[in-house]
Amino acid sequence: VQLVESGGGLVQPGGSLRLSCAASGFTFSSHSVGWFRQAPGKEREGVACIDNDGYTRYADSVKGRFTVSQDNAKNTLYLQMNSLKLEDTAMYYCAASRGRGYCSFVRDSYDYWGQGTQVTVSS
């Protein structure tokens, strides 16, 4: 299984970015998948996730600004990030679970991780 993130970069506050996570050896639509982020000196935290029924969940800090989605034909997971804030600066990771059902922000519930893509929000 390989997860490859892309789409990170430098953006000004208030700007937007779309992260992508392409999977090989794993079918996103059949399992719970999600996005995590880790800022320097902080714990890795869940940002958004989507389960095999399409139910989504968001961290309070990103509700109304971030949207998680997936393209089943491309087997790709996305994170649309709008109205970015300085505190959104972090390394963003895609994660996939062999499990199904309600997705969570518990890191141990995910079996596969991407290498991460850096998002920097700065003026």
Salt bridges, closest charged atoms under 4 A:
GLU43 OE1 - ARG107 NH2 3.11
GLU45 OE2 - ARG37 NE 2.73
ASP60 OD1 - LYS63 NZ 3.14
ASP88 OD1 - ARG37 NH1 2.90
ASP88 OD2 - ARG65 NH1 2.72
ASP111 OD1 - ARG98 NH2 3.46
